Amino acid sequence: MAAHRRLLLCLLLLAPTLSTTVLAASGDGGGGQARKTYIFRVNHRAKPTVFPTHAHWYSSAAFASPASAGADPLQPLHVYDTVFHGFSASLTASRADDLRRHPAILAAFEDQVRQLHTTRSPQFMGLRARLGLWSLADYGSDVIVGVLDTGVWPERRSLSDRNLPPVPTRWRGGCDAGPAFPASCCNRKLVGARFFSQGHAAHYGATAASSNGSAEYMSPRDADGHGTHTATTAAGSVAYDASMEGYASGVAKGVAPKARVAAYKVCWKGAGCLDSDILAGFDRAVADGVDVISVSIGGGNGAVSPFYIDPIAIGSYGAVSRGVFVATSAGNEGPAPMSVTNLAPWVATVGAGTIDRSFPAEIVLGDGRRLSGVSLYSGKPLANNTMLSLYYPGRSGGLSASLCMENSIDPSLVAGKIVICDRGSSPRVAKGVVVKDAGGAAMVLANGEANGEGLIGDAHVLPACSVGESEGDALKAYAANTTNPTATIVFRGTVIGVKPAPLVASFSARGPNGLVPEILKPDFIAPGVNILAAWTGATGPTGLESDPRRTEFNILSGTSMACPHASGAAALLRSAHPGWSPAAIRSALMTTAIVTDNRAGAVADEAEAGRAATPFDYGAGHVALGRALDPGLVYDAGDEEYVAFMCAIGYEANAIEVVTHRPVACPTSAAGRKSSGSDLNYPSISVVLYGGSNQSRTVIRTATNVGAEADATYRARVEMSNGGVVVAVKPEKLVFSPTVQKQSFAVTVAAASAPAGAAPVYGHVVWSDGRGHDVRSPIVVTWLQPM
């Protein structure tokens, strides 16, 4: 009864504010002055003892630099004291420059806007009810997953606490009450909910609801939907009779369905996510006591900036150093090479793959041909066997018309017709609104070269489907070369058992790592295409303001959806193996990942038909949780190894201290051997050779036996693609015992010369014990011209 009363109170308080509550935040928004938000890393040990807290010190006249004497005291937006020590503040450039000269300031950088990287998937990863990891980990019931995103919609069944035991006593978090979100909205499932708006308000101004003027809540309530979707993908409770307007019907549940959720709203609808708010979210989540943090956010300067000025890298280091596993999304800028973001080696960087479920649609042409596409359209279908005229605005209307941009289509030319729109420049579903408003009867969204054959289903507002590049070209050729082109669209619903699967999603960001090529990123892929999870009640499934529909669940695609699969997987492994470090958990996910599809062929790239994917596309492979429970060996790492890594890639000690929050000293390299980023004890091996003949590089790895048998013997096997690269492993056998749980080995990569075109060479080293453990590490060899 208590749970019912909490839900009723939450709903009653929501009802009158659903469409009217907007963000109201403090700050002058600039007021005509040239103000920006800066994040300052402070040597917290320098605080005079007269001040009871760092917040008092930062706000005092004693903290001002001599050049700022007489200026108003600082008014920090956020004070950080867990994963990062310092503060953020909205300042003029001259005041910021003065503060940079303060002896206690270690680093300062401008706030940046980042963007969100936007069932059946648990089973596709190898989870089975009452068996294996789900059973052993009790579905993750003792683990708390913190989600940094757009907040949460607490009334959804996926956040029900029915049959859950009490909240773990170690939990220190709470609920931030606000408009439409009383503290009673939290329960034994949603154990915490907080929001961070100070950076957003300083950037956009005090009265801005969001950059596009849409309604928001000055509370943890989710007006966007992305946060509710990612949170329930990771740890949603079991919800029967779930679907998105009939699509993907069945039982919805997160990867760790009994894990607890703590929502940290650091992103705002239509406005992105400010670094200062993200860092505050990390700081609070770790202080609250989460076990796993899920961050489906990227962009900004994170893809190319050194780790010591990347707040996601800094915040995640502080979390990982305290035993918290951090999963991040790889980004949606694929299939372009070197597009992967969130590159720090202490986080899991997750790309996206398809699953064996699809939502097919067919375009039937007037000449009898059938073209394949996908759609989540659920409204009234086109009349059976009714052929409509087909029109492509790009033939005569120019680029804007071909993309079906707003006000680009002549209604007299499209009325009652099926309109072909090229993908790009505006949201896919927004193109359908343009066509509908112009009087079009239906739409076909055609991929171009940038998206290739990758297809994403959308809940369109009119009969519509998406087609790949080849089908789109065929459709436009038919429209151009036929006197009276006609077509219709047939929607086929939900199909399960699709082969091949997985494929690397065409949008999933790719390597190589543009910051530190010696670290292979992404780490692995997880389901990220057409994923069903809970949705906000504030907006329709398209996310468009003009969409009046409301659904309990939605189907989305993106590495944003893949990331919480990894977070849920980490929650299960943390529950099953509470002594494992974040690096050990990531290692288990990587070394047991699969690189074959459900036809026993090599995992392929969705963007280019017939092309086998590589480790630059999928990292170690696709997550296989049935195997990750018992990986045999893991490659562990902690503060000492990460400091040595940053030293090896050339960071100065003071820059490293910005990340680690403590003074460091770089170790001395072994005699005759220069250290490299490749030496980090990472589950994958990425070696960079420089132009010239007879190049070689040796890297060291240390394996820890975590198998059930303390006495175990592993033997190495190496397989490389063609390319003239020779890989040797020494020793070729590792023997473990109750007293010898760690063993090191050397991997030497040698090449007489670079291959034609200096193309990368791929392979793997596998340690096998003959008892079912195959510990697989991908090897990537790339060539660079010497400086």
Beta strands, then each sheet from edge to edge (+ up, - down):
strand 1: 35-42
strand 2: 78-81
strand 3: 85-92
strand 4: 105-110
strand 5: 113-116
strand 6: 144-149
strand 7: 190-195
strand 8: 239-244
strand 9: 247-252
strand 10: 260-265
strand 11: 267-268
strand 12: 272-274
strand 13: 292-295
strand 14: 297-298
strand 15: 325-329
strand 16: 348-353
strand 17: 357-358
strand 18: 360-365
strand 19: 370-374
strand 20: 388-391
strand 21: 418-422
strand 22: 442-446
strand 23: 464-467
strand 24: 486-491
strand 25: 495-496
strand 26: 503-504
strand 27: 524-527
strand 28: 531-534
strand 29: 553-556
strand 30: 604-605
strand 31: 633-634
strand 32: 685-690
strand 33: 695-705
strand 34: 712-720
strand 35: 725-730
strand 36: 733-736
strand 37: 742-751
strand 38: 761-768
strand 39: 774-784
sheet 1: 2+ 3- 1+ 4-
sheet 2: 11+ 12- 5+ 14-
sheet 3: 7+ 10+ 6+ 13+ 15+ 16+ 27+
sheet 4: 8+ 9-
sheet 5: 17+ 25-
sheet 6: 19+ 18- 24+ 20- 21- 22- 23-
sheet 7: 26+ 30+
sheet 8: 28+ 29-
sheet 9: 31+ 33- 37+ 35-
sheet 10: 32+ 39+ 38- 34+ 36-
end
